[in-house]
């Protein structure tokens, strides 16, 4: 199934690139970046498909069974802008021009030193593409859990990540509401891990896509849970909403760093490391200091600037 889907996407990517993207690249005089444009076409294609799926499935569910009334439609539109920028590949291309050359250089250095990259399918010949996909899915999610938990344990990092938690009208587009620097740190971290464990580029694209779709579901403003067993197998909208709860999910009641439900996709990690909270409630979302006047910004640029200011402020406190 993974191979068939990959083949179909590859054919669609080739057609879109040759028909529209490549002529535009040469017309604009960016011929030296044609390889990057081909990479970007894959992210664009998958992102457009994701946007269509989210709008056709999750948006009607939010209208039908909302977890809370939307009191600020402008804030939801702002999150939608974040999602479009992410899913059509703008941030992916940014990462490509910063991270990819570094990863290529690292891979070249390893080959020069006769270090063979790890390859799960070579190590475990009978596992097959689907089995390898499942193993990579679990390993990357485990690493993502620790990245996410770390962003709630270090003051300056938590201040930067606070932008994501500042949405008091959490919705299906809120997953991508992040500071650009926070996104860059995570993409470098996950990219290096994927390289280290031998994830093929086509597999990595599919892993990222599956993860993004599931995380959009988690953030959706829907009154949905997966039942006692299901909540322990896959992060649900109710389970993740608790992570966004004021004074509970991402900060302790006394205002210190803490929280619960850091799992990105699999609650297993929260269970094992004792950070799970299965309280069956659809809680209010946001950050405590918003209630006392801290401003997180109403638009993309103000949110990015204020995020940097918060990071610097909290970093200085750590030094003092």
N, C-alpha and C positions, 0 to 999 in steps of 0.2 A: 504493500500500500504506500509506504514512504517513498519507495523507488518510483512508482507510477506517478504519484503526485509531484515528485521532484522533476520527472521527465516532462510532465505537462507544463509546469511552471517554467522550465528551461526553454521549451518551445515558445511559450507566450512571451518570455523575456526577450528571446532572439527576434521575434516578430516586431515587438514594440520598439526595441532598440534600433533595428534596421529601418523601420518605417518612420519613426518620429524623432527619437532621441539623437541618433548619430547625425542625421542631417542638420539638426539644430545646433549640435556641438560644433560642427565644422563651420556652420554659418556664423556663429558667434566668435570664431577664431580660437576655440579651445581644443584644437586637435590633439595637443599633447596630453590632454586629460581624457582621451577617449576610453581608456581602460577603466578609469574611475567612473565614467559615465555608464559603462556597461554594468559595473557593480551596483551603481545607484539605481539602475533600471529595475533590478531584481527587488530591491527594497521598496521602490515606488509601486511596483505591481502588487506585491504582497500587502503593502500598506493600504492601497486602495481597496483590495478585497476585504481586509480587516475592517475598514471604515464602513463598508457596505453591510457587512455581517452585523457589526455592532448596532448600526442604525436600524436595521430591519428587525433585529431580535430584541436587543436590550432596551432600546428607546421606547417601544410600545409597552414593555413590561414595567418600566419606570412610571409610565402614565397610568397603568392599570393597578399596580400594587406597590405604591411608593412606601418606603420606610419612614419618610418624614416629608412634610410639605416643603416645596422649594420656595424660599423667601427672597432669593436674589438670583433672578434669571441671568443677570449680567455676569455674575461669577461663574455660572455654568457655561456661558458662551466663551468666557476667557479660558476655561479648561478645555473646551472644544478646540480652541486655537492651538494650545499645547499639543493636543492629540494629533491634529492635522500635521503640524510641523514635524512631529516624531514619525508618524506613520507614512508620510510621503517621502521620507528619507533625508530631510534637511539635516537633522542631527547625525544620522548615519554617515552622511557625506563629510560632515565636520570631523567625526571620529575617524573616517577613512583617511583624511588628509593629515591627521595627527598621529593616530595609533598605528595604522596599517604599515607605514614605512618603518616604524620602530619594530613591529612584529616581524616584518620581512627581513630587517637587518639582523634581528635575533635568530631567526630561523637559518639565515645564511651563515651566521657565525657558528651555530651548532653543527651545521653540515660540514663547515671547514674544519671543525674540531673532531669530526667523525662521530658526533653524538647523534644517534638515531632517535628521531622523535617517537614518543609513545604512540602506539596504535592498538586500540582495543580489539579490533577485528583480526589483526595479525597475532595478538597475544591469545585470543580466544576464537579460533577459526570458525567454530560452529555457531557463533552467536548471531550472525546475520545482521542486516541493516536495522531491522525493527528492534532486535534485542539490544544492539549498540545504542540506538536512540533512547531506549528506556533507561539504560545504565547512565548515559550522559545526562539525561533529564534529572535523575536522582542526585548525581554527583554535583551538577551545577546548582541545583536547588539547595543542597546542603551548604555550599559555599555562599550562595546568595543569602541564606538565613543569617550567617555570621556577618556578612557585610551589613545587612539591614540592622542587626542587633548592635553592631559597632556604631552605627550612625545615631543610636540612642544612648550611647555610653560616653561619648566624648563631647564636651561642651561646645566647641566651635563647630564640630560636625553636626551636632544636633541642631544648632542654630541655623545652619545652612539647610538641613533637611526639614526644618520647621515649615518652610514654604509649602511642602506637600501636605502637612497636617493642618494648615491654616484654613482649609476649605470647610466652612460650616454648613454648606449645602452639598455634601459629597454626592457624586454622581458618576455615571459610567465613563466620563471623560477624565475623571480626577486622577487616574493612575499616572498620567503623563505630566501632571502639574508638579514639576520639579525644577530646582535651580540647575542651570546649565552646567555649573561646575560639579554639582553632585552627580549629574548624569555622566559627565566625563570621567569622574573617578570610578564610578561603577562599571562603565563600559571598558575602561582599561583593565580593571580588576577581573571582570568576567572574561574578557578577551584573552588575557594572559593564561587564565586557568584553562580555557577551551584549547588554547594552543598546547599547553603542557600535557593535557590528557588525550590529545590526538583527535579532537572533533574536526570532521571534514567541513569545509566552508558551507556546502549545501545543507548539511545536517544542522549546522549552527544557525543558519537562517530559519530553518523550520523550528528549531528549539526556541528561538527568540519569539517567533510568531505565535506558537502555542502558548508560551508564557504570557505574552502581552494580552492575548484574548482572554485567558483565565483571570488575569489581574484586572482587566476591564470589568469582568463579571463581578469580581470581589468588591470593587468600588461602586458598583451600580446602586442607585437609590431604589432598591427593591426589597420587599419583605419576603426574603427567601432564605431558607436554611436547608441543610442536607440530612437532617435527622441525627440521632445519636451516633450511629456508625459512620455515616457519610461525613459528618463534621470532623471526624478523626482521620479521614482518608484524604480529603481535599478541602482547602480553605474556601469557605463559603462567604457570601456577602455579610451574613450576620456575624460570623467569626471575625472577619477582618474589620468590620465596623467597630468591634470592641477595641481593636488596636488604635483606632482613631478617636476613641472616647476621651472626653475632657477629664483630666485628672486620674485616668485609669490606664488607658492603652499605651500611651507614649510618655507618660510622666506620672510620678507617684503623687499621692494626695498631699504630701508635704512640699511639693514643688521640685523635688530632686529628680534627677534622671532615673528612669526605670521603665516600667511598662510591661506589656504582655503581648502575646500573639504576633511574634515577629516573623513567623513562617511566611514565605512568599507563595508557595504552592502546596506544600505537604505539611500538615500540622504535626506530623511525626516528630519533627525537630523540636517544636515547642513542648511536646509531651516528654521527650527524652531529657531535655535540658530544663524542664520545669518552668517554662514561661507561658504555659497554656492557660487560657481563661475561657471556659465554655459556658459562661453565664448566658442563659437564653433570653437576651434582650436586644432590642434595636435602639442603641443609645444615641445621644446627641454628639456631634463631632466638632472638633476644633481644638484650640490651645487655650489653656487657662489665662495666659497674660493678654489674650485678645479681650477678655472680659473686663480687664482693667485698663484698656486703652492702647496696647501696643499695636502699631500699624504694620500690616504685612503687604499692603499694596492691593490695588483694585485692577491693575492691568499688567500685561506681560513685563514691560520694561521697569515699572515701579517695583514689581515683585522681585525682579532680578537684582536691582540696585539695593533694595532694602535687605535682601538676603546676604549680600556681601557685607553690608554695614553691620548686620547682626553677627556674622561670622567674626569680623574684626573685633567687635565689642566683646564677645565672649572669649576670644583668644587672648585679649588683653587682660581680662579678669583671671584667666588661668595663669598668666605670667606673673601678675601681681600676687 
